[in-house]
Amino acid sequence: MPAVFIGHGSPGNALENNAWTAAWHGIAARMPKPKAILAISAHWFTRGTAVTAMTRPRTIHDFHGFPPKMYELEYPAPGSPELAREVAELLAPERVFLDEAEWGLDHGSWAVLIHMYPEADIPVVQLSLNGLQNWEHHFALAKRLAPLRDRGVLILASGQIVHNLRMTNLRLGHQGYDWAVRFEEAVTQTMTTDPASVLSLVSHPDYPLASPTPEHFLPLVYLASLVEQDETVEAFLRTCSFGSSSLSSYAVGVPAKT
């Protein structure tokens, strides 16, 4: 089963039909339907590692200032306590908290899935990002998830490789600052030629501006770690926008376009 990294951008994309959401719909159409989905979202950044283990994860509206209809959107996908337990077993000896009531699906997951799989009929489990651990730990942890791909589980990592909200300039539209464009190009070059070296990007001179906090970049580390030696990463969406944002997205194991 493929694995993908989606640059998800504003939660408002859940209501939009644009070039970005068309790319998400298009990549899903090229894949076999997953048996289940493991989502790794930038918006569940925790002290420790947790996985949702409820049968009906709630739709979390973790944003402010949007039109009322945004807060009425629901993504009623079932959960999978069985998959949650399997994830915990695969990640051992990492201590993984089975969350049976607290979290659910945040917009980093559902605002993308609502375009990829609008029927919401595929079980979804969400894995948190442990903010207490370093880059190397996350890269090694992600490798333990590889057997899920053989079982038909789509691993969906969701973040943004360029995410600096303080420097957003809406007047720039589909343009990025020079440093944002440079970093997007460096990420794409690394992911398509040598994904195993993804952690070197943290030392890139434009990284501090592109990713002033780590949570939006970390999901990309999970995808890079899951790439097998004989696999090629496809950059199926490349974009910088509003100066300091990128929704560039990458996939591995997706059948070629016909």
TANOR-V572169 format. One record per residue. N is the residue number from 1. PHI is phi as a letter, one per 40 degrees, with the letter a starting at -180 (NA if undefined). OMEGA is omega in whole degrees, 0 to 359 (* if undefined). Layout:
# TANOR-V572169
[[N:PHI:OMEGA] [N:PHI:OMEGA]]
This chain:
# TANOR-V572169
[[1:NA:179] [2:c:169] [3:b:185] [4:b:167] [5:b:180] [6:b:169] [7:c:196] [8:c:175] [9:g:184] [10:c:174] [11:c:178] [12:c:177] [13:c:178] [14:c:181] [15:c:189] [16:c:165] [17:b:184] [18:b:183] [19:c:180] [20:c:182] [21:c:175] [22:c:178] [23:c:178] [24:c:178] [25:c:183] [26:c:181] [27:c:177] [28:c:181] [29:c:181] [30:c:183] [31:b:168] [32:c:181] [33:c:182] [34:c:172] [35:c:178] [36:a:181] [37:b:169] [38:b:181] [39:c:178] [40:b:189] [41:b:175] [42:c:188] [43:c:170] [44:b:185] [45:b:197] [46:b:171] [47:c:188] [48:h:182] [49:b:181] [50:b:176] [51:b:179] [52:c:185] [53:b:179] [54:c:181] [55:c:181] [56:b:180] [57:c:180] [58:c:174] [59:c:184] [60:c:177] [61:c:188] [62:c:181] [63:a:183] [64:b:171] [65:g:180] [66:b:179] [67:d:182] [68:d:182] [69:c:176] [70:c:183] [71:c:176] [72:c:180] [73:c:176] [74:b:172] [75:b:191] [76:c:178] [77:c:174] [78:c:170] [79:c:178] [80:a:176] [81:d:179] [82:c:178] [83:c:178] [84:d:179] [85:c:178] [86:c:177] [87:d:180] [88:c:179] [89:c:180] [90:c:184] [91:c:178] [92:d:11] [93:c:173] [94:d:176] [95:c:183] [96:b:179] [97:c:176] [98:c:184] [99:c:184] [100:c:186] [101:a:195] [102:c:189] [103:c:184] [104:i:177] [105:b:177] [106:c:188] [107:c:175] [108:c:177] [109:c:191] [110:c:180] [111:c:173] [112:c:184] [113:c:180] [114:c:175] [115:c:181] [116:c:183] [117:b:187] [118:c:180] [119:c:179] [120:f:184] [121:b:179] [122:b:178] [123:d:181] [124:b:174] [125:b:181] [126:b:179] [127:b:180] [128:c:175] [129:b:182] [130:c:182] [131:c:179] [132:c:185] [133:b:182] [134:c:183] [135:d:183] [136:c:179] [137:c:180] [138:c:180] [139:c:180] [140:c:181] [141:c:182] [142:d:181] [143:d:182] [144:c:180] [145:c:186] [146:d:181] [147:d:179] [148:c:180] [149:c:180] [150:c:181] [151:c:178] [152:g:178] [153:c:175] [154:c:174] [155:c:184] [156:b:176] [157:c:188] [158:b:178] [159:a:174] [160:a:181] [161:c:170] [162:b:186] [163:a:180] [164:b:187] [165:c:182] [166:c:183] [167:b:180] [168:c:176] [169:b:185] [170:c:180] [171:c:182] [172:c:177] [173:f:182] [174:c:176] [175:b:177] [176:b:171] [177:d:182] [178:d:182] [179:c:178] [180:c:179] [181:c:179] [182:c:183] [183:c:177] [184:d:179] [185:c:179] [186:c:179] [187:c:181] [188:c:178] [189:c:181] [190:c:184] [191:c:183] [192:c:180] [193:b:184] [194:a:184] [195:c:179] [196:c:180] [197:c:185] [198:d:183] [199:c:176] [200:c:181] [201:c:178] [202:c:178] [203:c:179] [204:c:183] [205:c:180] [206:c:181] [207:c:182] [208:d:177] [209:c:183] [210:c:185] [211:a:183] [212:c:171] [213:b:194] [214:c:195] [215:c:181] [216:c:179] [217:c:185] [218:d:179] [219:d:177] [220:c:178] [221:d:179] [222:c:178] [223:c:182] [224:d:181] [225:c:184] [226:c:182] [227:c:177] [228:c:186] [229:d:184] [230:c:183] [231:b:178] [232:b:177] [233:c:178] [234:b:171] [235:c:188] [236:c:175] [237:a:179] [238:b:184] [239:a:164] [240:b:182] [241:a:177] [242:f:176] [243:g:193] [244:b:181] [245:b:173] [246:a:174] [247:b:178] [248:d:187] [249:b:188] [250:b:181] [251:a:175] [252:b:178] [253:g:179] [254:c:178] [255:d:180] [256:c:178] [257:c:179] [258:b:*]]
